[in-house]
Amino acid sequence: MGPLELHEYTGLDAVGLSELIRAGEVTATEVEAVARVAIAQADADLGALTMRTATTAPVRSGCLPRAAGSSA
């Protein structure tokens, strides 16, 4: 899989996104970047955001919870 596209991102839920990250198909940083694009586009269409809730804090590697029964 190449870079995560917006249409792919919007078709996945959090579980699907975390599975892609765990499988190494995308990075958490790539998911964050696409999420920011989605937020910006939604705000441009709706004008609903009164303040930004996300900062530019980097995504930390290994911040995803382990799957049930996983020992790694």
Predicted model as a PDB file, atoms N, CA, C, CB and O in Angstrom, pLDDT in the B-factor column:
MODEL        1                                                                  
ATOM      1  N   MET A   1       0.849  -1.175   0.000  1.00 71.00           N  
ATOM      2  CA  MET A   1       0.000   0.000   0.000  1.00 71.00           C  
ATOM      3  C   MET A   1       0.892   1.235   0.000  1.00 71.00           C  
ATOM      4  CB  MET A   1      -0.965   0.000   1.222  1.00 71.00           C  
ATOM      5  O   MET A   1       1.888   1.296   0.721  1.00 71.00           O  
ATOM      6  N   GLY A   2       0.528   2.200  -0.803  1.00 74.00           N  
ATOM      7  CA  GLY A   2       1.270   3.461  -0.843  1.00 74.00           C  
ATOM      8  C   GLY A   2       0.781   4.401   0.237  1.00 74.00           C  
ATOM      9  O   GLY A   2       0.202   3.969   1.233  1.00 74.00           O  
ATOM     10  N   PRO A   3       1.013   5.681   0.040  1.00 83.00           N  
ATOM     11  CA  PRO A   3       0.536   6.659   1.022  1.00 83.00           C  
ATOM     12  C   PRO A   3      -0.980   6.559   1.202  1.00 83.00           C  
ATOM     13  CB  PRO A   3       0.925   8.086   0.591  1.00 83.00           C  
ATOM     14  O   PRO A   3      -1.710   6.288   0.249  1.00 83.00           O  
ATOM     15  N   LEU A   4      -1.433   6.775   2.408  1.00 88.00           N  
ATOM     16  CA  LEU A   4      -2.855   6.706   2.722  1.00 88.00           C  
ATOM     17  C   LEU A   4      -3.568   7.879   2.076  1.00 88.00           C  
ATOM     18  CB  LEU A   4      -3.088   6.699   4.251  1.00 88.00           C  
ATOM     19  O   LEU A   4      -3.210   9.034   2.303  1.00 88.00           O  
ATOM     20  N   GLU A   5      -4.574   7.581   1.274  1.00 89.00           N  
ATOM     21  CA  GLU A   5      -5.356   8.609   0.590  1.00 89.00           C  
ATOM     22  C   GLU A   5      -6.579   8.965   1.425  1.00 89.00           C  
ATOM     23  CB  GLU A   5      -5.781   8.132  -0.820  1.00 89.00           C  
ATOM     24  O   GLU A   5      -7.040   8.166   2.241  1.00 89.00           O  
ATOM     25  N   LEU A   6      -7.097  10.162   1.216  1.00 89.00           N  
ATOM     26  CA  LEU A   6      -8.243  10.635   1.981  1.00 89.00           C  
ATOM     27  C   LEU A   6      -9.444   9.710   1.833  1.00 89.00           C  
ATOM     28  CB  LEU A   6      -8.617  12.038   1.546  1.00 89.00           C  
ATOM     29  O   LEU A   6     -10.122   9.427   2.821  1.00 89.00           O  
ATOM     30  N   HIS A   7      -9.720   9.235   0.630  1.00 87.00           N  
ATOM     31  CA  HIS A   7     -10.879   8.354   0.437  1.00 87.00           C  
ATOM     32  C   HIS A   7     -10.697   7.022   1.167  1.00 87.00           C  
ATOM     33  CB  HIS A   7     -11.111   8.101  -1.059  1.00 87.00           C  
ATOM     34  O   HIS A   7     -11.676   6.421   1.609  1.00 87.00           O  
ATOM     35  N   GLU A   8      -9.462   6.562   1.294  1.00 92.00           N  
ATOM     36  CA  GLU A   8      -9.204   5.337   2.056  1.00 92.00           C  
ATOM     37  C   GLU A   8      -9.405   5.600   3.554  1.00 92.00           C  
ATOM     38  CB  GLU A   8      -7.764   4.813   1.783  1.00 92.00           C  
ATOM     39  O   GLU A   8     -10.013   4.796   4.259  1.00 92.00           O  
ATOM     40  N   TYR A   9      -8.886   6.733   4.024  1.00 92.00           N  
ATOM     41  CA  TYR A   9      -9.004   7.110   5.431  1.00 92.00           C  
ATOM     42  C   TYR A   9     -10.465   7.192   5.845  1.00 92.00           C  
ATOM     43  CB  TYR A   9      -8.306   8.451   5.691  1.00 92.00           C  
ATOM     44  O   TYR A   9     -10.846   6.667   6.892  1.00 92.00           O  
ATOM     45  N   THR A  10     -11.284   7.846   5.030  1.00 90.00           N  
ATOM     46  CA  THR A  10     -12.680   8.043   5.404  1.00 90.00           C  
ATOM     47  C   THR A  10     -13.485   6.749   5.357  1.00 90.00           C  
ATOM     48  CB  THR A  10     -13.315   9.067   4.496  1.00 90.00           C  
ATOM     49  O   THR A  10     -14.585   6.685   5.906  1.00 90.00           O  
ATOM     50  N   GLY A  11     -12.951   5.726   4.712  1.00 93.00           N  
ATOM     51  CA  GLY A  11     -13.638   4.439   4.665  1.00 93.00           C  
ATOM     52  C   GLY A  11     -13.267   3.507   5.805  1.00 93.00           C  
ATOM     53  O   GLY A  11     -13.789   2.396   5.892  1.00 93.00           O  
ATOM     54  N   LEU A  12     -12.373   3.945   6.679  1.00 94.00           N  
ATOM     55  CA  LEU A  12     -11.905   3.098   7.779  1.00 94.00           C  
ATOM     56  C   LEU A  12     -12.307   3.688   9.125  1.00 94.00           C  
ATOM     57  CB  LEU A  12     -10.380   2.924   7.714  1.00 94.00           C  
ATOM     58  O   LEU A  12     -12.426   4.903   9.279  1.00 94.00           O  
ATOM     59  N   ASP A  13     -12.511   2.807  10.090  1.00 94.00           N  
ATOM     60  CA  ASP A  13     -12.727   3.265  11.459  1.00 94.00           C  
ATOM     61  C   ASP A  13     -11.405   3.143  12.206  1.00 94.00           C  
ATOM     62  CB  ASP A  13     -13.862   2.442  12.171  1.00 94.00           C  
ATOM     63  O   ASP A  13     -10.388   2.780  11.615  1.00 94.00           O  
ATOM     64  N   ALA A  14     -11.417   3.442  13.488  1.00 93.00           N  
ATOM     65  CA  ALA A  14     -10.183   3.407  14.285  1.00 93.00           C  
ATOM     66  C   ALA A  14      -9.549   2.028  14.298  1.00 93.00           C  
ATOM     67  CB  ALA A  14     -10.466   3.848  15.708  1.00 93.00           C  
ATOM     68  O   ALA A  14      -8.324   1.908  14.275  1.00 93.00           O  
ATOM     69  N   VAL A  15     -10.370   0.989  14.336  1.00 96.00           N  
ATOM     70  CA  VAL A  15      -9.835  -0.379  14.342  1.00 96.00           C  
ATOM     71  C   VAL A  15      -9.121  -0.666  13.026  1.00 96.00           C  
ATOM     72  CB  VAL A  15     -10.967  -1.414  14.579  1.00 96.00           C  
ATOM     73  O   VAL A  15      -8.019  -1.213  13.018  1.00 96.00           O  
ATOM     74  N   GLY A  16      -9.748  -0.299  11.924  1.00 95.00           N  
ATOM     75  CA  GLY A  16      -9.132  -0.521  10.614  1.00 95.00           C  
ATOM     76  C   GLY A  16      -7.834   0.243  10.452  1.00 95.00           C  
ATOM     77  O   GLY A  16      -6.860  -0.280   9.911  1.00 95.00           O  
ATOM     78  N   LEU A  17      -7.818   1.489  10.924  1.00 95.00           N  
ATOM     79  CA  LEU A  17      -6.595   2.284  10.848  1.00 95.00           C  
ATOM     80  C   LEU A  17      -5.488   1.677  11.704  1.00 95.00           C  
ATOM     81  CB  LEU A  17      -6.869   3.724  11.288  1.00 95.00           C  
ATOM     82  O   LEU A  17      -4.334   1.616  11.279  1.00 95.00           O  
ATOM     83  N   SER A  18      -5.835   1.229  12.906  1.00 95.00           N  
ATOM     84  CA  SER A  18      -4.810   0.644  13.777  1.00 95.00           C  
ATOM     85  C   SER A  18      -4.278  -0.659  13.193  1.00 95.00           C  
ATOM     86  CB  SER A  18      -5.376   0.398  15.184  1.00 95.00           C  
ATOM     87  O   SER A  18      -3.102  -0.978  13.367  1.00 95.00           O  
ATOM     88  N   GLU A  19      -5.124  -1.413  12.506  1.00 95.00           N  
ATOM     89  CA  GLU A  19      -4.656  -2.650  11.864  1.00 95.00           C  
ATOM     90  C   GLU A  19      -3.654  -2.337  10.763  1.00 95.00           C  
ATOM     91  CB  GLU A  19      -5.844  -3.446  11.287  1.00 95.00           C  
ATOM     92  O   GLU A  19      -2.651  -3.038  10.625  1.00 95.00           O  
ATOM     93  N   LEU A  20      -3.909  -1.288   9.974  1.00 94.00           N  
ATOM     94  CA  LEU A  20      -2.960  -0.889   8.931  1.00 94.00           C  
ATOM     95  C   LEU A  20      -1.631  -0.464   9.533  1.00 94.00           C  
ATOM     96  CB  LEU A  20      -3.537   0.248   8.087  1.00 94.00           C  
ATOM     97  O   LEU A  20      -0.568  -0.785   9.002  1.00 94.00           O  
ATOM     98  N   ILE A  21      -1.696   0.266  10.650  1.00 94.00           N  
ATOM     99  CA  ILE A  21      -0.466   0.711  11.314  1.00 94.00           C  
ATOM    100  C   ILE A  21       0.305  -0.488  11.849  1.00 94.00           C  
ATOM    101  CB  ILE A  21      -0.785   1.697  12.460  1.00 94.00           C  
ATOM    102  O   ILE A  21       1.514  -0.594  11.641  1.00 94.00           O  
ATOM    103  N   ARG A  22      -0.382  -1.383  12.530  1.00 95.00           N  
ATOM    104  CA  ARG A  22       0.290  -2.565  13.090  1.00 95.00           C  
ATOM    105  C   ARG A  22       0.903  -3.442  12.001  1.00 95.00           C  
ATOM    106  CB  ARG A  22      -0.696  -3.388  13.919  1.00 95.00           C  
ATOM    107  O   ARG A  22       1.960  -4.042  12.200  1.00 95.00           O  
ATOM    108  N   ALA A  23       0.234  -3.515  10.850  1.00 95.00           N  
ATOM    109  CA  ALA A  23       0.739  -4.331   9.744  1.00 95.00           C  
ATOM    110  C   ALA A  23       1.890  -3.638   9.012  1.00 95.00           C  
ATOM    111  CB  ALA A  23      -0.391  -4.643   8.762  1.00 95.00           C  
ATOM    112  O   ALA A  23       2.523  -4.237   8.143  1.00 95.00           O  
ATOM    113  N   GLY A  24       2.156  -2.390   9.359  1.00 94.00           N  
ATOM    114  CA  GLY A  24       3.246  -1.660   8.725  1.00 94.00           C  
ATOM    115  C   GLY A  24       2.898  -1.111   7.353  1.00 94.00           C  
ATOM    116  O   GLY A  24       3.780  -0.683   6.608  1.00 94.00           O  
ATOM    117  N   GLU A  25       1.607  -1.123   7.014  1.00 94.00           N  
ATOM    118  CA  GLU A  25       1.193  -0.620   5.704  1.00 94.00           C  
ATOM    119  C   GLU A  25       1.198   0.903   5.659  1.00 94.00           C  
ATOM    120  CB  GLU A  25      -0.194  -1.143   5.352  1.00 94.00           C  
ATOM    121  O   GLU A  25       1.414   1.490   4.599  1.00 94.00           O  
ATOM    122  N   VAL A  26       0.964   1.542   6.791  1.00 94.00           N  
ATOM    123  CA  VAL A  26       1.049   3.001   6.923  1.00 94.00           C  
ATOM    124  C   VAL A  26       1.647   3.294   8.292  1.00 94.00           C  
ATOM    125  CB  VAL A  26      -0.366   3.693   6.751  1.00 94.00           C  
ATOM    126  O   VAL A  26       1.698   2.427   9.163  1.00 94.00           O  
ATOM    127  N   THR A  27       2.093   4.518   8.462  1.00 93.00           N  
ATOM    128  CA  THR A  27       2.605   4.922   9.774  1.00 93.00           C  
ATOM    129  C   THR A  27       1.548   5.763  10.488  1.00 93.00           C  
ATOM    130  CB  THR A  27       3.943   5.718   9.634  1.00 93.00           C  
ATOM    131  O   THR A  27       0.634   6.295   9.857  1.00 93.00           O  
ATOM    132  N   ALA A  28       1.682   5.874  11.785  1.00 92.00           N  
ATOM    133  CA  ALA A  28       0.778   6.715  12.559  1.00 92.00           C  
ATOM    134  C   ALA A  28       0.889   8.169  12.111  1.00 92.00           C  
ATOM    135  CB  ALA A  28       1.079   6.591  14.061  1.00 92.00           C  
ATOM    136  O   ALA A  28      -0.098   8.904  12.133  1.00 92.00           O  
ATOM    137  N   THR A  29       2.077   8.580  11.710  1.00 91.00           N  
ATOM    138  CA  THR A  29       2.287   9.941  11.221  1.00 91.00           C  
ATOM    139  C   THR A  29       1.507  10.178   9.936  1.00 91.00           C  
ATOM    140  CB  THR A  29       3.780  10.208  10.991  1.00 91.00           C  
ATOM    141  O   THR A  29       0.941  11.255   9.746  1.00 91.00           O  
ATOM    142  N   GLU A  30       1.470   9.179   9.047  1.00 92.00           N  
ATOM    143  CA  GLU A  30       0.696   9.302   7.808  1.00 92.00           C  
ATOM    144  C   GLU A  30      -0.799   9.414   8.113  1.00 92.00           C  
ATOM    145  CB  GLU A  30       0.963   8.096   6.883  1.00 92.00           C  
ATOM    146  O   GLU A  30      -1.504  10.216   7.501  1.00 92.00           O  
ATOM    147  N   VAL A  31      -1.273   8.612   9.054  1.00 94.00           N  
ATOM    148  CA  VAL A  31      -2.688   8.659   9.433  1.00 94.00           C  
ATOM    149  C   VAL A  31      -3.012  10.033  10.016  1.00 94.00           C  
ATOM    150  CB  VAL A  31      -3.030   7.535  10.457  1.00 94.00           C  
ATOM    151  O   VAL A  31      -4.046  10.616   9.693  1.00 94.00           O  
ATOM    152  N   GLU A  32      -2.141  10.545  10.862  1.00 91.00           N  
ATOM    153  CA  GLU A  32      -2.365  11.870  11.445  1.00 91.00           C  
ATOM    154  C   GLU A  32      -2.432  12.939  10.361  1.00 91.00           C  
ATOM    155  CB  GLU A  32      -1.256  12.208  12.449  1.00 91.00           C  
ATOM    156  O   GLU A  32      -3.293  13.818  10.411  1.00 91.00           O  
ATOM    157  N   ALA A  33      -1.541  12.874   9.393  1.00 91.00           N  
ATOM    158  CA  ALA A  33      -1.519  13.871   8.315  1.00 91.00           C  
ATOM    159  C   ALA A  33      -2.822  13.846   7.522  1.00 91.00           C  
ATOM    160  CB  ALA A  33      -0.326  13.622   7.375  1.00 91.00           C  
ATOM    161  O   ALA A  33      -3.377  14.898   7.206  1.00 91.00           O  
ATOM    162  N   VAL A  34      -3.309  12.655   7.200  1.00 93.00           N  
ATOM    163  CA  VAL A  34      -4.563  12.548   6.447  1.00 93.00           C  
ATOM    164  C   VAL A  34      -5.741  13.005   7.310  1.00 93.00           C  
ATOM    165  CB  VAL A  34      -4.784  11.093   5.961  1.00 93.00           C  
ATOM    166  O   VAL A  34      -6.677  13.622   6.800  1.00 93.00           O  
ATOM    167  N   ALA A  35      -5.703  12.713   8.595  1.00 91.00           N  
ATOM    168  CA  ALA A  35      -6.763  13.172   9.500  1.00 91.00           C  
ATOM    169  C   ALA A  35      -6.821  14.698   9.522  1.00 91.00           C  
ATOM    170  CB  ALA A  35      -6.535  12.624  10.930  1.00 91.00           C  
ATOM    171  O   ALA A  35      -7.905  15.281   9.529  1.00 91.00           O  
ATOM    172  N   ARG A  36      -5.670  15.334   9.533  1.00 88.00           N  
ATOM    173  CA  ARG A  36      -5.639  16.800   9.529  1.00 88.00           C  
ATOM    174  C   ARG A  36      -6.221  17.364   8.230  1.00 88.00           C  
ATOM    175  CB  ARG A  36      -4.198  17.304   9.722  1.00 88.00           C  
ATOM    176  O   ARG A  36      -6.904  18.388   8.249  1.00 88.00           O  
ATOM    177  N   VAL A  37      -5.954  16.704   7.112  1.00 89.00           N  
ATOM    178  CA  VAL A  37      -6.538  17.118   5.824  1.00 89.00           C  
ATOM    179  C   VAL A  37      -8.056  16.974   5.882  1.00 89.00           C  
ATOM    180  CB  VAL A  37      -5.955  16.272   4.644  1.00 89.00           C  
ATOM    181  O   VAL A  37      -8.782  17.868   5.446  1.00 89.00           O  
ATOM    182  N   ALA A  38      -8.537  15.856   6.418  1.00 89.00           N  
ATOM    183  CA  ALA A  38      -9.983  15.623   6.521  1.00 89.00           C  
ATOM    184  C   ALA A  38     -10.645  16.697   7.390  1.00 89.00           C  
ATOM    185  CB  ALA A  38     -10.265  14.217   7.104  1.00 89.00           C  
ATOM    186  O   ALA A  38     -11.717  17.199   7.053  1.00 89.00           O  
ATOM    187  N   ILE A  39     -10.008  17.043   8.497  1.00 86.00           N  
ATOM    188  CA  ILE A  39     -10.551  18.076   9.386  1.00 86.00           C  
ATOM    189  C   ILE A  39     -10.593  19.422   8.666  1.00 86.00           C  
ATOM    190  CB  ILE A  39      -9.707  18.185  10.680  1.00 86.00           C  
ATOM    191  O   ILE A  39     -11.587  20.143   8.748  1.00 86.00           O  
ATOM    192  N   ALA A  40      -9.522  19.754   7.966  1.00 87.00           N  
ATOM    193  CA  ALA A  40      -9.467  21.036   7.256  1.00 87.00           C  
ATOM    194  C   ALA A  40     -10.538  21.103   6.174  1.00 87.00           C  
ATOM    195  CB  ALA A  40      -8.076  21.250   6.635  1.00 87.00           C  
ATOM    196  O   ALA A  40     -11.174  22.142   5.998  1.00 87.00           O  
ATOM    197  N   GLN A  41     -10.745  20.009   5.449  1.00 88.00           N  
ATOM    198  CA  GLN A  41     -11.767  20.004   4.408  1.00 88.00           C  
ATOM    199  C   GLN A  41     -13.168  20.113   4.990  1.00 88.00           C  
ATOM    200  CB  GLN A  41     -11.655  18.746   3.571  1.00 88.00           C  
ATOM    201  O   GLN A  41     -14.010  20.834   4.456  1.00 88.00           O  
ATOM    202  N   ALA A  42     -13.418  19.403   6.074  1.00 85.00           N  
ATOM    203  CA  ALA A  42     -14.731  19.482   6.712  1.00 85.00           C  
ATOM    204  C   ALA A  42     -14.982  20.894   7.234  1.00 85.00           C  
ATOM    205  CB  ALA A  42     -14.840  18.457   7.862  1.00 85.00           C  
ATOM    206  O   ALA A  42     -16.090  21.417   7.107  1.00 85.00           O  
ATOM    207  N   ASP A  43     -13.968  21.505   7.815  1.00 82.00           N  
ATOM    208  CA  ASP A  43     -14.119  22.861   8.321  1.00 82.00           C  
ATOM    209  C   ASP A  43     -14.360  23.837   7.178  1.00 82.00           C  
ATOM    210  CB  ASP A  43     -12.885  23.276   9.121  1.00 82.00           C  
ATOM    211  O   ASP A  43     -15.170  24.754   7.311  1.00 82.00           O  
ATOM    212  N   ALA A  44     -13.671  23.655   6.065  1.00 83.00           N  
ATOM    213  CA  ALA A  44     -13.878  24.536   4.911  1.00 83.00           C  
ATOM    214  C   ALA A  44     -15.311  24.425   4.389  1.00 83.00           C  
ATOM    215  CB  ALA A  44     -12.878  24.195   3.789  1.00 83.00           C  
ATOM    216  O   ALA A  44     -15.908  25.421   3.980  1.00 83.00           O  
ATOM    217  N   ASP A  45     -15.855  23.213   4.407  1.00 82.00           N  
ATOM    218  CA  ASP A  45     -17.223  22.991   3.928  1.00 82.00           C  
ATOM    219  C   ASP A  45     -18.273  23.484   4.917  1.00 82.00           C  
ATOM    220  CB  ASP A  45     -17.442  21.517   3.650  1.00 82.00           C  
ATOM    221  O   ASP A  45     -19.293  24.043   4.514  1.00 82.00           O  
ATOM    222  N   LEU A  46     -18.028  23.278   6.212  1.00 84.00           N  
ATOM    223  CA  LEU A  46     -19.033  23.552   7.227  1.00 84.00           C  
ATOM    224  C   LEU A  46     -18.803  24.839   8.011  1.00 84.00           C  
ATOM    225  CB  LEU A  46     -19.093  22.417   8.169  1.00 84.00           C  
ATOM    226  O   LEU A  46     -19.748  25.455   8.503  1.00 84.00           O  
ATOM    227  N   GLY A  47     -17.546  25.235   8.122  1.00 81.00           N  
ATOM    228  CA  GLY A  47     -17.212  26.394   8.946  1.00 81.00           C  
ATOM    229  C   GLY A  47     -17.615  26.180  10.392  1.00 81.00           C  
ATOM    230  O   GLY A  47     -18.071  27.107  11.063  1.00 81.00           O  
ATOM    231  N   ALA A  48     -17.444  24.948  10.873  1.00 75.00           N  
ATOM    232  CA  ALA A  48     -17.957  24.590  12.189  1.00 75.00           C  
ATOM    233  C   ALA A  48     -16.919  24.621  13.301  1.00 75.00           C  
ATOM    234  CB  ALA A  48     -18.554  23.241  12.128  1.00 75.00           C  
ATOM    235  O   ALA A  48     -17.281  24.623  14.477  1.00 75.00           O  
ATOM    236  N   LEU A  49     -15.651  24.646  12.958  1.00 69.00           N  
ATOM    237  CA  LEU A  49     -14.625  24.618  13.995  1.00 69.00           C  
ATOM    238  C   LEU A  49     -14.369  26.028  14.502  1.00 69.00           C  
ATOM    239  CB  LEU A  49     -13.320  23.987  13.463  1.00 69.00           C  
ATOM    240  O   LEU A  49     -14.017  26.922  13.733  1.00 69.00           O  
ATOM    241  N   THR A  50     -14.547  26.217  15.791  1.00 63.00           N  
ATOM    242  CA  THR A  50     -14.298  27.536  16.365  1.00 63.00           C  
ATOM    243  C   THR A  50     -12.883  27.647  16.912  1.00 63.00           C  
ATOM    244  CB  THR A  50     -15.304  27.832  17.465  1.00 63.00           C  
ATOM    245  O   THR A  50     -12.353  28.746  17.072  1.00 63.00           O  
ATOM    246  N   MET A  51     -12.273  26.492  17.200  1.00 63.00           N  
ATOM    247  CA  MET A  51     -10.872  26.481  17.618  1.00 63.00           C  
ATOM    248  C   MET A  51     -10.273  25.126  17.259  1.00 63.00           C  
ATOM    249  CB  MET A  51     -10.732  26.769  19.152  1.00 63.00           C  
ATOM    250  O   MET A  51     -10.968  24.110  17.224  1.00 63.00           O  
ATOM    251  N   ARG A  52      -9.028  25.133  17.006  1.00 63.00           N  
ATOM    252  CA  ARG A  52      -8.338  23.889  16.673  1.00 63.00           C  
ATOM    253  C   ARG A  52      -8.126  23.085  17.946  1.00 63.00           C  
ATOM    254  CB  ARG A  52      -6.983  24.170  15.966  1.00 63.00           C  
ATOM    255  O   ARG A  52      -7.659  23.614  18.954  1.00 63.00           O  
ATOM    256  N   THR A  53      -8.472  21.802  17.895  1.00 62.00           N  
ATOM    257  CA  THR A  53      -8.284  20.956  19.064  1.00 62.00           C  
ATOM    258  C   THR A  53      -6.982  20.172  18.984  1.00 62.00           C  
ATOM    259  CB  THR A  53      -9.456  20.003  19.216  1.00 62.00           C  
ATOM    260  O   THR A  53      -6.497  19.670  19.998  1.00 62.00           O  
ATOM    261  N   ALA A  54      -6.418  20.063  17.802  1.00 60.00           N  
ATOM    262  CA  ALA A  54      -5.172  19.310  17.639  1.00 60.00           C  
ATOM    263  C   ALA A  54      -3.995  20.273  17.614  1.00 60.00           C  
ATOM    264  CB  ALA A  54      -5.202  18.455  16.344  1.00 60.00           C  
ATOM    265  O   ALA A  54      -4.090  21.383  17.091  1.00 60.00           O  
ATOM    266  N   THR A  55      -2.904  19.834  18.180  1.00 63.00           N  
ATOM    267  CA  THR A  55      -1.678  20.612  18.134  1.00 63.00           C  
ATOM    268  C   THR A  55      -0.747  19.949  17.135  1.00 63.00           C  
ATOM    269  CB  THR A  55      -1.015  20.724  19.544  1.00 63.00           C  
ATOM    270  O   THR A  55      -1.134  19.005  16.445  1.00 63.00           O  
ATOM    271  N   THR A  56       0.436  20.425  17.060  1.00 58.00           N  
ATOM    272  CA  THR A  56       1.405  19.827  16.158  1.00 58.00           C  
ATOM    273  C   THR A  56       2.269  18.790  16.863  1.00 58.00           C  
ATOM    274  CB  THR A  56       2.278  20.900  15.549  1.00 58.00           C  
ATOM    275  O   THR A  56       3.343  18.434  16.379  1.00 58.00           O  
ATOM    276  N   ALA A  57       1.797  18.309  18.004  1.00 56.00           N  
ATOM    277  CA  ALA A  57       2.557  17.293  18.738  1.00 56.00           C  
ATOM    278  C   ALA A  57       2.715  16.050  17.870  1.00 56.00           C  
ATOM    279  CB  ALA A  57       1.858  16.937  20.083  1.00 56.00           C  
ATOM    280  O   ALA A  57       1.744  15.593  17.267  1.00 56.00           O  
ATOM    281  N   PRO A  58       3.908  15.505  17.800  1.00 55.00           N  
ATOM    282  CA  PRO A  58       4.127  14.324  16.983  1.00 55.00           C  
ATOM    283  C   PRO A  58       3.457  13.087  17.573  1.00 55.00           C  
ATOM    284  CB  PRO A  58       5.607  14.078  16.819  1.00 55.00           C  
ATOM    285  O   PRO A  58       3.287  12.971  18.786  1.00 55.00           O  
ATOM    286  N   VAL A  59       3.089  12.189  16.708  1.00 56.00           N  
ATOM    287  CA  VAL A  59       2.544  10.905  17.144  1.00 56.00           C  
ATOM    288  C   VAL A  59       3.707  10.078  17.678  1.00 56.00           C  
ATOM    289  CB  VAL A  59       1.794  10.159  15.972  1.00 56.00           C  
ATOM    290  O   VAL A  59       4.751   9.972  17.033  1.00 56.00           O  
ATOM    291  N   ARG A  60       3.523   9.498  18.848  1.00 58.00           N  
ATOM    292  CA  ARG A  60       4.578   8.686  19.436  1.00 58.00           C  
ATOM    293  C   ARG A  60       4.501   7.260  18.928  1.00 58.00           C  
ATOM    294  CB  ARG A  60       4.490   8.710  20.957  1.00 58.00           C  
ATOM    295  O   ARG A  60       3.419   6.679  18.850  1.00 58.00           O  
ATOM    296  N   SER A  61       5.621   6.709  18.592  1.00 55.00           N  
ATOM    297  CA  SER A  61       5.680   5.318  18.169  1.00 55.00           C  
ATOM    298  C   SER A  61       5.321   4.427  19.341  1.00 55.00           C  
ATOM    299  CB  SER A  61       7.077   4.962  17.615  1.00 55.00           C  
ATOM    300  O   SER A  61       5.769   4.657  20.465  1.00 55.00           O  
ATOM    301  N   GLY A  62       4.517   3.415  19.081  1.00 58.00           N  
ATOM    302  CA  GLY A  62       4.159   2.470  20.117  1.00 58.00           C  
ATOM    303  C   GLY A  62       3.043   2.946  21.020  1.00 58.00           C  
ATOM    304  O   GLY A  62       2.855   2.392  22.103  1.00 58.00           O  
ATOM    305  N   CYS A  63       2.291   3.967  20.604  1.00 57.00           N  
ATOM    306  CA  CYS A  63       1.244   4.488  21.484  1.00 57.00           C  
ATOM    307  C   CYS A  63      -0.073   3.737  21.325  1.00 57.00           C  
ATOM    308  CB  CYS A  63       1.024   5.961  21.212  1.00 57.00           C  
ATOM    309  O   CYS A  63      -1.024   4.003  22.059  1.00 57.00           O  
ATOM    310  N   LEU A  64      -0.142   2.813  20.388  1.00 54.00           N  
ATOM    311  CA  LEU A  64      -1.364   2.045  20.212  1.00 54.00           C  
ATOM    312  C   LEU A  64      -1.450   0.934  21.259  1.00 54.00           C  
ATOM    313  CB  LEU A  64      -1.429   1.454  18.794  1.00 54.00           C  
ATOM    314  O   LEU A  64      -0.443   0.302  21.576  1.00 54.00           O  
ATOM    315  N   PRO A  65      -2.630   0.697  21.790  1.00 54.00           N  
ATOM    316  CA  PRO A  65      -2.778  -0.394  22.760  1.00 54.00           C  
ATOM    317  C   PRO A  65      -2.561  -1.736  22.086  1.00 54.00           C  
ATOM    318  CB  PRO A  65      -4.166  -0.353  23.422  1.00 54.00           C  
ATOM    319  O   PRO A  65      -2.832  -1.895  20.896  1.00 54.00           O  
ATOM    320  N   ARG A  66      -2.083  -2.676  22.834  1.00 55.00           N  
ATOM    321  CA  ARG A  66      -1.875  -4.027  22.291  1.00 55.00           C  
ATOM    322  C   ARG A  66      -3.210  -4.729  22.102  1.00 55.00           C  
ATOM    323  CB  ARG A  66      -0.961  -4.861  23.223  1.00 55.00           C  
ATOM    324  O   ARG A  66      -4.174  -4.492  22.831  1.00 55.00           O  
ATOM    325  N   ALA A  67      -3.236  -5.583  21.119  1.00 54.00           N  
ATOM    326  CA  ALA A  67      -4.439  -6.373  20.870  1.00 54.00           C  
ATOM    327  C   ALA A  67      -4.642  -7.344  22.032  1.00 54.00           C  
ATOM    328  CB  ALA A  67      -4.337  -7.141  19.512  1.00 54.00           C  
ATOM    329  O   ALA A  67      -3.681  -7.753  22.684  1.00 54.00           O  
ATOM    330  N   ALA A  68      -5.891  -7.707  22.284  1.00 53.00           N  
ATOM    331  CA  ALA A  68      -6.193  -8.648  23.345  1.00 53.00           C  
ATOM    332  C   ALA A  68      -5.446  -9.949  23.102  1.00 53.00           C  
ATOM    333  CB  ALA A  68      -7.707  -8.898  23.440  1.00 53.00           C  
ATOM    334  O   ALA A  68      -5.456 -10.475  21.989  1.00 53.00           O  
ATOM    335  N   GLY A  69      -4.814 -10.457  24.110  1.00 55.00           N  
ATOM    336  CA  GLY A  69      -4.076 -11.714  23.999  1.00 55.00           C  
ATOM    337  C   GLY A  69      -2.679 -11.567  23.417  1.00 55.00           C  
ATOM    338  O   GLY A  69      -1.958 -12.554  23.275  1.00 55.00           O  
ATOM    339  N   SER A  70      -2.292 -10.334  23.078  1.00 51.00           N  
ATOM    340  CA  SER A  70      -0.960 -10.097  22.505  1.00 51.00           C  
ATOM    341  C   SER A  70       0.073  -9.994  23.617  1.00 51.00           C  
ATOM    342  CB  SER A  70      -0.951  -8.812  21.641  1.00 51.00           C  
ATOM    343  O   SER A  70      -0.167  -9.359  24.644  1.00 51.00           O  
ATOM    344  N   SER A  71       1.201 -10.611  23.407  1.00 52.00           N  
ATOM    345  CA  SER A  71       2.266 -10.523  24.405  1.00 52.00           C  
ATOM    346  C   SER A  71       3.389  -9.621  23.929  1.00 52.00           C  
ATOM    347  CB  SER A  71       2.814 -11.911  24.726  1.00 52.00           C  
ATOM    348  O   SER A  71       4.302  -9.317  24.697  1.00 52.00           O  
ATOM    349  N   ALA A  72       3.341  -9.185  22.676  1.00 49.00           N  
ATOM    350  CA  ALA A  72       4.412  -8.351  22.119  1.00 49.00           C  
ATOM    351  C   ALA A  72       4.215  -6.899  22.398  1.00 49.00           C  
ATOM    352  CB  ALA A  72       4.520  -8.553  20.651  1.00 49.00           C  
ATOM    353  O   ALA A  72       5.036  -6.076  21.992  1.00 49.00           O  
TER     354      ALA A  72                                                      
ENDMDL                                                                          
END                                                                             
